[in-house]
Amino acid sequence: MDFMLSGAAACGACLFTNPLEVVKTRMQLQGELKTRGSYQVYYRNVFHAFYTIAKVDGLAGLQKGLAPGLVYQFLMNGVRLGSFAIIESSGHIHTEGRVSAVKTTLAGAVAGVVGAVMGSPVYLVKTHLQSQSTSSIAVGHQHKHQGMIHALAAIYRQHGILGLWRGSSAAIPRVSVGSAAQLSTFSSAKELVLDLQVFPKDSWFVALTAGMISSVVVVIAMTPFDVVSTRLYNQPVDHLGKGQLYKGFTDCFSRTLKKEGLMGLYKGLGASYFRIGPHTILSLFFWDELRKMYQRQQLR
C-alpha cells in the first residue's frame, strides 16, 4: 500500500507540473555545447518559453510526454517514496527518537537509486517526446516518435533491452542526489515545524511547509545532474546505440562545464524551480496526507 499511495501522490503532482517539465527540458537543451551568444535563443525565460510553445506548438504542446511522465512518476516515486516509507516506519532513520540527517540522507539516496533504475526507460521516452517541436523552435536532437508505446518499441527494436536503459548512468546520480536532499530535508523540516508548534500536529500545513523548504534544497542540489541527464537521454545514437555527443555522465558533465561554464550546468534553473518546486511540494504533501488517511482507516 505504501508503494501505491506514493505512486498516486506523484501522479497527482505530475498532472499539474508536466507543462513546466516540457519548458525545463527545452531550456536545458537550448544552446547545447555552444558558447553564449553563438546560438539562437528561442526561449528567453520560463514565461517566454511557455508563450512560445503554446503559440507555435499549441496548448497541447505544453502537455507533451504526459503519458510516460505519469508512468515514470508512478514507477519511480512509487518505489522511491514507498521504500523510504517502509524504512521510516521501521525506525531506521531515527537516532534516540530524533530524525538523523545522515540516516535519512542515506535512506533517501538508496531509495532514489532503486526508483531511478525502475523508471529509466520511460524517462528516456518522456525526454524524447518533450524535446519534439516544430522546426522553427526546435532545440536538441529531434526524435521521430509517435507516442510512448511506439517509442519503447522502436528503441527496443533498434538497440535491444539495454537500449531502454540508455542514459541511466545520469539518472542514478540525478535521482539519488535529489532524493537524498528531498527526503532528508523534508523529514528534518517536518520535525522542526512540529517542534516550533507553528501548526497543530495533524495539520496539512506541516507537510506543506516542510515541502516548501525541501524544494529549494532539491533544486540547488539537483539541477546540474538534471541538465546532464536530459542531454544524455536526448542525444542521438549510432547503429550500435552509442551516444554521438557524449560518452557518459562524466564526459557530458565536463564538456558542458568547459564549453558553457558553470551556468551551463544550471541552464533552466528558473524552469527547474517552477517545475521541481511545486512537484516536490505537491508530491510530498499528497504522500503525507494519503499516508495519514490510510493510517486512520487502519485504526478504525
KOLMI-138770 format. One line per 10 residues: number of its first residue (from 1); for each residue x, y, z of C-alpha. Coordinates in steps of 0.2 Angstrom, whole numbers, plus 5000, padded with zeros to 4 digits. Layout:
N
NUM) X,Y,Z; ... .
END
This chain:
300
1) 5000,5000,5000; 5015,5012,5004; 5020,5010,4985; 5003,5013,4978; 5000,5028,4989; 5017,5035,4984; 5014,5032,4966; 4997,5040,4967; 5004,5055,4976; 5017,5058,4962 .
11) 5005,5056,4948; 4994,5069,4956; 5008,5081,4956; 5013,5077,4938; 4997,5082,4931; 5000,5100,4937; 5019,5101,4934; 5021,5092,4917; 5020,5109,4906; 5034,5115,4917 .
21) 5044,5099,4913; 5042,5102,4895; 5048,5120,4897; 5063,5114,4908; 5068,5101,4895; 5068,5113,4881; 5078,5126,4891; 5091,5113,4896; 5094,5108,4878; 5095,5126,4871 .
31) 5112,5130,4866; 5119,5113,4869; 5138,5113,4869; 5139,5131,4862; 5146,5146,4869; 5134,5160,4875; 5130,5171,4860; 5134,5159,4847; 5116,5151,4845; 5099,5157,4843 .
41) 5089,5159,4859; 5071,5153,4856; 5066,5153,4875; 5072,5168,4884; 5065,5163,4901; 5051,5152,4909; 5037,5163,4904; 5043,5167,4886; 5046,5148,4884; 5028,5145,4890 .
51) 5021,5158,4877; 5032,5152,4863; 5027,5134,4865; 5009,5137,4867; 5009,5149,4852; 5019,5138,4840; 5015,5120,4846; 4998,5124,4853; 4992,5121,4871; 4994,5103,4868 .
61) 5012,5105,4866; 5014,5110,4884; 5007,5093,4889; 5019,5083,4878; 5026,5067,4886; 5012,5067,4899; 5008,5048,4897; 5027,5042,4900; 5028,5056,4913; 5013,5048,4923 .
71) 5020,5031,4921; 5038,5037,4926; 5031,5046,4942; 5021,5030,4947; 5036,5018,4945; 5050,5029,4951; 5041,5038,4965; 5031,5023,4970; 5047,5013,4973; 5057,5028,4980 .
81) 5044,5035,4992; 5037,5018,4996; 5054,5011,5000; 5058,5026,5011; 5041,5025,5020; 5045,5007,5024; 5062,5012,5031; 5055,5026,5041; 5041,5016,5048; 5054,5003,5053 .
91) 5063,5016,5064; 5079,5016,5054; 5080,5035,5051; 5079,5039,5069; 5093,5040,5082; 5087,5042,5100; 5069,5046,5094; 5075,5061,5083; 5077,5061,5064; 5095,5058,5059 .
101) 5101,5068,5045; 5114,5055,5040; 5102,5041,5040; 5088,5050,5031; 5101,5056,5018; 5107,5038,5015; 5090,5030,5015; 5084,5044,5003; 5099,5040,4991; 5096,5021,4991 .
111) 5078,5023,4988; 5082,5035,4974; 5094,5023,4965; 5081,5009,4965; 5067,5021,4959; 5079,5028,4945; 5083,5011,4938; 5065,5006,4938; 5059,5021,4929; 5073,5025,4917 .
121) 5066,5018,4901; 5050,5029,4902; 5061,5044,4907; 5071,5041,4891; 5055,5041,4881; 5047,5056,4891; 5063,5067,4887; 5062,5062,4868; 5044,5067,4867; 5046,5083,4877 .
131) 5060,5089,4866; 5050,5086,4850; 5043,5103,4842; 5040,5112,4826; 5057,5115,4817; 5056,5134,4820; 5058,5132,4839; 5067,5115,4839; 5082,5113,4851; 5092,5097,4854 .
141) 5091,5081,4844; 5073,5078,4836; 5067,5061,4838; 5053,5055,4827; 5042,5045,4840; 5023,5045,4838; 5020,5041,4856; 5026,5031,4871; 5022,5014,4865; 5029,5017,4848 .
151) 5045,5025,4856; 5048,5010,4868; 5045,4998,4853; 5056,5007,4841; 5071,5009,4854; 5069,4990,4859; 5069,4985,4840; 5085,4995,4836; 5095,4993,4852; 5088,4979,4862 .
161) 5083,4979,4880; 5099,4988,4886; 5095,5002,4874; 5080,5006,4885; 5091,5009,4900; 5102,5021,4890; 5106,5037,4900; 5103,5028,4916; 5121,5032,4921; 5115,5050,4923 .
171) 5098,5046,4930; 5105,5036,4945; 5116,5051,4952; 5102,5063,4947; 5088,5054,4957; 5100,5048,4971; 5106,5066,4975; 5088,5074,4973; 5080,5060,4983; 5093,5062,4997 .
181) 5091,5081,4998; 5072,5080,4997; 5068,5066,5009; 5082,5071,5022; 5076,5090,5022; 5058,5085,5022; 5059,5074,5037; 5070,5087,5046; 5059,5102,5041; 5043,5092,5047 .
191) 5051,5088,5064; 5057,5107,5066; 5039,5113,5061; 5031,5101,5074; 5044,5107,5087; 5040,5125,5085; 5022,5121,5086; 5018,5133,5072; 5003,5122,5067; 4993,5108,5075 .
201) 5001,5091,5074; 4989,5084,5061; 4988,5100,5051; 4991,5098,5032; 5001,5115,5034; 5015,5104,5042; 5018,5094,5027; 5016,5109,5015; 5028,5120,5024; 5041,5106,5025 .
211) 5039,5103,5006; 5042,5121,5003; 5058,5121,5012; 5064,5104,5004; 5060,5111,4987; 5073,5124,4987; 5087,5112,4993; 5082,5100,4980; 5083,5112,4965; 5100,5119,4970 .
221) 5107,5101,4973; 5099,5093,4958; 5099,5105,4943; 5117,5101,4937; 5113,5082,4937; 5096,5086,4929; 5104,5095,4914; 5117,5081,4911; 5103,5068,4912; 5092,5077,4900 .
231) 5106,5079,4887; 5112,5061,4889; 5094,5054,4887; 5091,5065,4872; 5107,5064,4862; 5107,5055,4845; 5115,5037,4845; 5123,5027,4831; 5118,5010,4825; 5126,5002,4840 .
241) 5117,5013,4852; 5132,5023,4857; 5130,5042,4860; 5136,5053,4846; 5138,5068,4858; 5144,5061,4875; 5152,5045,4881; 5143,5045,4898; 5139,5055,4913; 5157,5062,4917 .
251) 5160,5066,4899; 5144,5076,4897; 5147,5085,4914; 5165,5090,4910; 5161,5095,4892; 5146,5106,4897; 5156,5114,4911; 5171,5118,4899; 5160,5124,4884; 5146,5133,4893 .
261) 5153,5137,4910; 5146,5134,4927; 5129,5142,4922; 5128,5129,4908; 5125,5116,4922; 5112,5127,4929; 5103,5131,4912; 5084,5132,4915; 5086,5135,4934; 5070,5145,4935 .
271) 5061,5132,4925; 5068,5119,4936; 5062,5128,4952; 5045,5131,4944; 5044,5113,4940; 5053,5104,4954; 5047,5116,4967; 5029,5113,4965; 5031,5095,4961; 5041,5092,4977 .
281) 5028,5102,4987; 5013,5093,4980; 5020,5075,4979; 5027,5076,4997; 5010,5084,5003; 4999,5072,4994; 5011,5057,5000; 5010,5063,5018; 4991,5066,5018; 4987,5050,5009 .
291) 4998,5040,5022; 4989,5049,5036; 4972,5045,5029; 4977,5026,5026; 4983,5025,5044; 4967,5032,5051; 4957,5020,5041; 4968,5006,5048; 4964,5011,5066; 4945,5010,5063 .
END
